């Protein structure tokens, strides 16, 4: 009788454990999704380009561990040069007075693009039936490309109605393409739309550990570390 009672108790405990495990899997399902957003360059990168766009495919398998690990394949693209910062400064003495002229590099083509594969970790901050929030971090590798187009022009300035030649520029095109590590940290907010679809809003600080070469003839300084603030909207499915 005691053996029967012990087996019955063990069976009940096993069923309870399996029920709890199944409930946990339901709370932590397989997640796939797509995200698109806006990337704002920071630091020296902001002196080269203006805001660009970003996109990603996310994948997160079921797990009860913390942090919860996943992966993300993403693309970052900055295709517009910062016209306010891409300015050539030249000194010229006119009538015995040294003056500083600022000449915009109109038409200079500047682009920075990257494709990255990251391992991501999330730590729950708040979990509700319809709203969730996580802290997040990630690290991985990027294949990035920087393009600075050729620039050929004669720069002149007006001095009392007289054109003054300041510089003759003939700078060839420069293209960099490298592999670099990258890291990020941020947070995500998700709202349930309908099962199994959730909408997400994520904000992240990102750093690609790369270096953009200078162009001294164009007054473009070296950029060490590609920093940006990334804001994304996404659609995630829990399967």
C-alpha positions in Angstrom: 0.0 0.0 0.0 2.8 2.4 0.9 4.5 1.6 -2.4 1.2 2.4 -4.3 0.8 5.6 -2.4 4.4 6.6 -3.1 4.0 5.9 -6.8 0.7 7.8 -6.9 2.3 10.8 -5.2 5.3 10.6 -7.6 2.9 10.5 -10.6 1.0 13.5 -9.3 4.2 15.4 -8.8 5.3 14.5 -12.3 2.0 15.6 -13.8 2.3 18.9 -11.9 5.8 19.4 -13.1 4.8 18.7 -16.8 1.9 21.1 -16.4 4.1 23.8 -15.1 6.7 23.2 -17.8 4.0 23.4 -20.5 2.7 26.7 -19.0 6.2 28.1 -19.0 6.7 27.2 -22.7 3.4 29.0 -23.4 4.7 32.0 -21.6 8.0 31.8 -23.5 7.2 30.7 -27.0 9.3 30.7 -30.2 9.4 34.3 -31.5 10.1 35.5 -35.1 9.6 39.0 -36.3 10.6 41.9 -38.5 11.6 45.5 -37.5 12.2 48.7 -39.4 13.3 52.1 -38.0 15.4 55.2 -38.0 19.1 55.4 -37.0 20.5 58.7 -35.7 24.3 59.0 -36.0 26.3 60.2 -33.0 29.8 61.6 -32.4 32.1 61.7 -35.4 29.7 59.8 -37.6 27.2 62.6 -37.3 29.8 64.9 -38.9 29.7 62.6 -42.0 26.1 61.6 -42.5 22.5 62.4 -41.4 19.9 60.1 -40.1 19.4 56.9 -42.0 17.2 53.8 -41.8 17.5 50.4 -40.2 15.8 47.0 -40.6 16.1 43.6 -38.9 14.9 40.0 -38.8 14.7 38.7 -35.2 14.6 35.1 -33.9 14.2 34.0 -30.3 13.8 30.3 -29.3 11.8 29.2 -26.2 13.8 29.5 -23.0 13.2 30.0 -19.3 16.7 31.3 -18.6 17.6 34.9 -17.9 18.8 36.6 -20.0 16.8 35.0 -22.8 19.0 34.6 -25.8 18.2 35.1 -29.5 19.6 36.4 -32.7 19.1 39.3 -35.1 20.2 39.9 -38.7 20.1 43.6 -39.3 21.0 46.3 -41.9 21.9 49.9 -41.3 22.1 52.5 -44.1 23.1 56.2 -44.1 23.0 57.6 -47.6 22.9 61.4 -47.1 25.9 63.5 -46.2 25.7 66.1 -43.5 25.7 69.3 -45.5 26.0 71.4 -42.3 29.2 69.7 -41.2 30.8 68.9 -44.6 32.2 72.4 -45.0 35.7 73.3 -46.1 37.5 76.2 -44.2 40.2 78.2 -45.9 42.1 81.2 -44.8 43.0 84.0 -47.2 44.7 87.4 -46.8 42.8 90.1 -48.6 43.9 93.7 -48.4 46.3 92.8 -45.5 43.5 91.2 -43.5 43.3 87.5 -43.0 39.8 86.1 -43.4 38.3 82.7 -42.9 35.9 81.4 -45.6 33.6 78.5 -45.1 32.7 76.7 -48.3 30.1 73.9 -48.4 31.1 70.8 -50.2 28.0 70.7 -52.3 27.5 67.5 -54.2 30.0 65.4 -52.2 28.6 61.8 -52.0 29.0 60.2 -48.6 27.5 56.9 -47.5 27.9 54.4 -44.7 26.1 51.0 -44.7 26.4 47.9 -42.6 25.0 44.4 -42.3 25.3 42.7 -38.9 24.6 39.4 -37.2 24.1 39.7 -33.4 23.5 37.5 -30.4 20.9 39.3 -28.3 19.9 38.9 -24.7 16.8 40.2 -23.0 15.9 40.6 -19.3 12.2 41.0 -18.4 11.4 44.3 -16.7 7.6 44.1 -16.8 5.3 41.3 -18.0 1.5 41.7 -18.3 -1.2 40.1 -20.3 -1.2 42.8 -23.0 2.0 44.8 -22.3 5.6 43.7 -21.8 9.0 45.6 -21.3 12.5 44.2 -21.5 16.0 45.5 -21.1 18.2 44.3 -23.9 21.8 44.0 -25.0 23.7 42.4 -27.9 27.0 41.8 -29.5 28.2 40.4 -32.9 29.9 41.3 -36.2 29.2 43.7 -38.9 30.3 43.9 -42.6 30.3 47.6 -43.2 31.1 49.8 -46.2 32.0 53.5 -46.3 32.0 55.4 -49.6 33.2 58.9 -50.2 32.8 60.0 -53.8 35.3 61.8 -55.9 35.3 65.6 -55.5 36.6 68.0 -58.2 36.0 71.7 -58.0 37.5 75.1 -57.9 36.3 76.9 -54.8 35.9 80.6 -54.9 34.6 83.3 -52.5 33.3 86.8 -53.1 35.3 89.7 -51.7 33.7 93.1 -52.3 32.4 91.9 -55.6 35.6 90.3 -56.7 35.9 86.5 -56.9 38.8 85.1 -55.0 40.2 81.6 -55.7 40.6 79.7 -52.4 41.2 76.1 -53.4 41.4 73.8 -56.4 40.3 70.3 -55.3 40.8 67.0 -57.1 40.2 64.4 -54.5 39.7 60.8 -55.7 37.0 58.4 -54.5 37.6 56.4 -51.4 35.9 53.1 -50.5 36.4 51.2 -47.2 34.9 47.7 -46.6 35.7 45.9 -43.4 34.6 43.4 -40.7 34.2 44.9 -37.2 32.7 43.9 -33.9 29.7 45.7 -32.5 27.7 46.1 -29.3 24.4 47.5 -28.3 22.2 48.2 -25.2 18.6 49.4 -25.0 15.1 48.5 -24.1 11.9 47.1 -25.8 8.2 47.7 -25.2 5.7 45.3 -26.7 1.9 45.4 -27.0 -0.3 42.5 -27.9 -2.4 43.2 -31.0 -4.0 39.8 -31.3 -2.7 36.3 -30.9 -0.1 35.5 -31.9 1.0 39.0 -33.1 2.7 41.6 -30.9 3.8 45.1 -31.8 7.2 46.3 -30.5 9.0 49.6 -30.0 12.7 49.3 -29.4 15.4 51.9 -28.7 19.1 51.2 -28.6 22.5 52.7 -28.4 24.8 51.0 -30.9 28.6 51.0 -31.5 30.4 49.4 -34.4 34.1 49.3 -33.6 35.3 50.6 -36.9 37.3 53.6 -38.1 36.5 55.9 -41.0 39.6 57.3 -42.7 40.2 61.1 -42.8 40.3 63.2 -45.9 42.5 66.2 -45.0 42.0 67.9 -48.3 38.3 68.1 -47.5 38.7 68.9 -43.8 37.2 65.5 -42.9 38.6 64.1 -39.7 39.1 60.5 -38.7 36.0 58.8 -37.1 36.9 56.3 -34.5 33.8 54.2 -33.6 30.5 54.3 -35.5 28.0 55.3 -32.9 24.2 55.7 -33.4 20.9 55.8 -31.6 18.4 53.4 -33.2 14.6 53.5 -32.9 12.6 50.7 -34.4 9.0 49.5 -34.8 8.4 45.8 -35.2 5.9 43.0 -35.7 6.6 39.8 -33.8 4.8 36.4 -34.0 4.8 34.0 -31.1 4.5 30.4 -32.4 
